[in-house]
Amino acid sequence: MKVKELPSLKKRSKKVYVFLVLYSILSLFIVVESALPGSVSGAQSGFFSDIIAYIINIFTGGQTPSLVEPETIVLESDSSYLGEGKIALGSSSRLTFRIEYPEADSYRQDFEIERIKGGEGEYQLTIGSAVLDNNLLYQTVNVIGLEVGEYQFNFRMNEELFLPYSFSVVDLPAPEDFVIGEVPNTLSVGESCYIPLYLTDPDNKLSGRLDTENMNEEERKIAVDHYLRRIYDPEKLDSHIPSGLSLTNDGILTATQSGTYKCWIGDETHSFIVNVIDDGIVSVPTDFSLETSGRAYLNDYDYYLEDDFYGFRLDGVFSNSSDNQFVSFTIKNDDNSYGQLRRIDANSVYVLGYRKLGTIVIEASSPLDSSIKHTIEVQVEEAMPESFSLNIGSEANLEVGSYLRVNGLFSPLQTANRGLTISENTNPEVVSISGNSSSTITIRGEKEGTTTLTFISAANPSLSARLTLNIESRHVINDDNASSFHQSLRKFIGHFSLFAIDAIFGFFFFFYYLEGDKRRWWLTLASVLFLSLFMAGLTELLQLLVPERGPSFYDAGIDFLGAVCGLVLIFLIYLLIYYIRRKKEKK
């Protein structure tokens, strides 16, 4: 039977135009929403999910939490730069433990670190952030190596459940890779130059540790080099310098005899050629003076500080300054764990103290005349906190059975001891506290009520800050599951439901456009499914260009599944209507 010819669009019923408009508007909305930056899209979906959570909590009322113990602990990640459980002396490794629980509405999150080998003076532990994702808790612990050796501790949740972690602290090795900066092609006999050497990060291991996003290439090169010198020791690189040249440990090359010389540092892949000429002009250095500024603070060595916070600066100043006048700096301590020198330019260094309080003895000399030298002592001090504020990471409201972690934001940044102590708790019955006198204090809501906590600095008890906590009844959507609820609701509203409704609008547009001819149902379904699949792919590809967002096959699958379910819903409704009509006809 011949299919009847379709009339022109102008002769369609109003229903065609209504569903065409609805289909077009919603499709455009989906595309525009997919092009919004992640922060805007997240705030938008968070606003709606907060409203829905609020409504759900009003009608469900308060809950009585049943506290459950964890079942397993797994070491999720180890950020040690050296890898294989090795930590460079003075640097740190960020461990992430994943704690798994049975399904419940409240999870016991208290834990302790039990030292098996090694004490406070051999390695240091600081408690980092914790994230609860449904029935999974991710807890970070930073391990800082202070003495070379083999160590072990237990991450313990209770008497039965713990995970041992073994690691070794090793002396700073030679760097894995580096580049040599610009070296002069020609030197005169008796002339010196500075050879800049920059440690590099070819495998991008510093991703997530060092923020170089807003730096240009030169700034990034220097920042990466500064960071890696906390982990690698450039002075341990072998060098090949012919007898007509001399090279100090801190990179000053001096010409002593004419000729052409091939030099390399580390291996021949890092080589350079220097021509030395004897022009009969030898610049004789005169004495120099040392100028100082700042203070040498005890720092967490595995932490990148801006130039303003390096502390003690040492400059060599010649009385007859010229281009070939350089100062070489060397630490003379037998124990090199008091600090390091970070060269700024040919005649200036930063003095960094990081592992021990005490005195750093530094010798400054002229590479052209070893008799011209000066010795200076630099005191490494502990940076005392001058002020601090509380960082609670959320509102000052806590539900019964939930946890709040509090740490301090200290000034100056070099503050070595960031420990906090709770000196007063006005209503101890409503909260329990663990980790007192540590850098992170954990508070758990025990019963409804209000309490005011007074925090003081462990290093400087004259500094204090107060926090008033309101302990509220526990809701169905609570602190422990709010994140997963918002995420699930976002997927449902922003992906599944929008595509389901869009497919329904599309179905009715094509259905009425094709005038409801039953033999064209397959074309209607095929058209809607094709366009839905195209839209799902398009919206995900668009997110390649959007800040803070990215494409996901998982999201595209949810989109298409929503469209399919929308069409299935129409089909079920059609069957229901057909069944009711047939039943009426039989009567």
Secondary structure, 3 states (H helix, E strand, C coil): CCCCCCCCHHHCCHHHHHHHHHHHHHHHHHHHHHCCCHHHHHHHHHHHHHHHHHHHHHHHCCECCCEECCCEEEEEEECCCCECCEEECCCEEEEEEEEECCCCCEECCCCEEEEEECCCCCEEEEEEEEEEECCEEEEEEEEEECCCEEEEEEEECCCCCEEEEEEEEECCCCCCCEEECCCCCEEECCCEEECCEEECCCCCCCCCCCCCCCCCHHHHHHHHHHHHCCCCCHHHCCEECCCCEEECCCCEEEECCCEEEEEEECCCCCEEEEEEECCCCCCCCCCEEEEEECCEEECCCCCCCCHHHCCCEEEEEECCCCCCCCCEEEECCCCHHHEEEEEEECCEEEEEECCCCEEEEEEEEECCEEEEEEEEEEEEEECCCCEEEEECCCCCEEEECCEEEEEEEEECCCCCCCCEEEEEECCCCCEEEECCCCCEEEEEECCCEEEEEEEEECCCCCCEEEEEEEEECECCCCCCCHHHHHHHHHHHHHHHHHHHHHHHHHHHHHHHHCCCCHHHHHHHHHHHHHHHHHHHHHHHHHCCCCCCCCCCHHHHHHHHHHHHHHHHHHHHHHHHHHHHHHHHHHC
